[in-house]
Amino acid sequence: MTDISLLKRKLMYRSWHRGCKETDILLGYFALAHLGKFSTDELIEYEKIVDLDDHELYCYITGKKSLPLHLNSEMINLIICFTQTQAKKLHD
């Protein structure tokens, strides 16, 4: 197994097993949809996001808290957009 496939497996697990069920669901479905397509650099960027505090990350993704400038990236915006799109599909 390559280092990249190990990293993908680790990130998939960490996306689904964070401690907060709500964040598990948000990141878990995002990981299912996107991890397989990510480059090495994107996986590293995603890992930085997964390393964030669970509650803080949930608040950033759901818009309950403003995203700090130092966290504003294409990756976090992709997660936010994915989450909003999925929520809209559930309500339609």
Secondary structure, DSSP 8 states (H G I E B T S, - for coil): --HHHHHHHHHHHHHH-SS-HHHHHHHHHHHHHHGGG--HHHHHHHHHHHTS-HHHHHHHHHTSS---GGG--HHHHHHHHHHHHHHHHHH-
